Amino acid sequence: MAKAAKKTNIPELKKQIKENRLSRLYVFYGEEEYLKEYYIKKISDLIPDAGLPDINRIIINSKADYGEYAAAWEGMPMMTDRRLVIIRDSNIFTLKKSKVVVPPTDEEREFWSEKFKRLNDDTVVIFCEKNLDARSALFKSAKKAGFAVEFKYMTSADLRAWVIKKALKAGKKIDDKTADYLVSVTEKGMSNLEHETDKLLSFCDGIIYRSDVDRVVSKSTEVKIFDLTDGIAEGNADKALKILNELSTQESSVFGTLYLIFSAVKKMLRLKLNRVASPKEAMAMIGVSLWTAEKYLSGARSFSEDALRQMALRVPEIDYEIKSGLIDERTALEQYVLEAVSYRRQA
């Protein structure tokens, strides 16, 4: 039995905004930056700065000095009923240290714990976080004191509807299949989709066709990986190396490209081993859009089971060879593609 989709707090957030019944504290987190900024703008529109942004609209980007945090928290609005404090990427709701993340110290946790217990009625605070661990005691405290909303990437169906609605507003038309295709070939995130959709709307007159998408839209790295595996499946080394060169101009790291190839090969092998025949079955098994499922299924049909196994097994070996200094990254990736072509030709 399939798991029910996890509910989000977005409907309640919309209701709060519509009724101008804002919480005193918000924590916005998750992968979809576009929606986080969209709802920050919606809340900002409800809290005018009365021409005094330095007092009524405080914005702190990245971790700040705690004196700045304290001043922002304790301030009072001037010439208006409420003020807004926006804190981005504070990382206070994290637990593990990394190159870009430093969790709060015990003293800093105590600081925030006290602040969350004492919220001002005349101030709305929004934390907008890229890095957050839901196990964090501070996150639990903030959630209890205010309102937390996770913004995940929207489903393909929701994005399709968004694209169609946006086109209609611009006086243009795009059918379901073309909208699905646009969503599938664009990098994840609504900011990317909005940018590419705007390019299409500027380029096209009345109706947007799939050929327009192919001409105008900058396709995602994942789509380039499909093109690369297509070249390998055709036994066309020149085509595969050309696409590999295009990937390098997109500033994709070698390890990132290698991982994407490995991920694609694993999915194709899984479909092959399970004798999956229909795109809908492939969608359910590997959790992708219909167009993406069709691409993986096509790839699975193009390779033999043995070729896919060899391609998958070779990736960790190449990873080790690069990290051990036995071969440089670019050469390793080119050799991998040529080896994969040879597997295909032997199939």
PEKA-V566718 format. One record per backbone hydrogen bond with DSSP energy under -1.0 kcal/mol. NH is the residue of the N-H (numbers start at 1). CO is the residue of the C=O. Records with the same first field share a line. If there is no record, write none. Layout:
BEGIN
NH=CO ; CO
END
This chain:
BEGIN
13=9
14=10
15=11
16=12
17=13
18=14
19=15
21=16
26=125
27=147
28=127
29=149
32=151
33=31
36=32
37=33
38=34
39=35
40=36
41=37
42=38
43=39
44=40
45=41
46=43
47=44
52=49
55=52
56=52
57=53
58=84
60=86
62=88
69=65
70=66
71=67
72=68
73=69
74=70
75=71
83=122
84=56
85=124
86=58
87=126
88=60
89=128
94=91
98=101
109=105
110=106
111=107
112=108
113=109
114=110
115=111
116=112
118=115
123=120
124=83
125=24
126=85
127=26
128=87
129=28
133=93
136=133
140=136
141=137
142=138
143=139
144=140
145=141
146=142
147=25
149=27
151=29
159=155
160=156
161=157
162=158
163=159
164=160
165=161
166=162
167=163
168=164
169=165
170=166
171=168
172=167
173=206
179=175
180=176
181=177
182=178
183=179
184=180
185=181
193=189
194=190
195=191
196=192
197=193
198=194
199=195
200=196
201=197
202=198
203=199
204=200
208=173
213=209
214=210
215=211
216=212
217=213
220=185
224=220
225=221
226=222
227=223
228=224
229=225
230=226
231=227
232=228
233=229
234=230
235=232
236=231
240=236
241=237
242=238
243=239
244=240
245=241
246=242
247=243
248=244
249=245
251=248
252=247
257=253
258=254
259=255
260=256
261=257
262=258
263=259
264=260
265=261
266=262
267=263
268=264
269=265
270=266
271=267
272=268
273=269
274=270
275=272
276=271
282=278
283=279
284=280
285=281
286=282
287=283
293=289
294=290
295=291
296=292
297=293
298=294
299=295
300=296
301=297
302=298
303=299
308=304
309=305
310=306
311=307
312=308
313=309
314=310
318=314
319=315
320=316
321=317
322=318
323=319
324=320
325=322
326=321
332=328
333=329
334=330
335=331
336=332
337=333
338=334
339=335
340=336
341=337
342=338
343=339
344=340
345=341
346=342
347=343
END
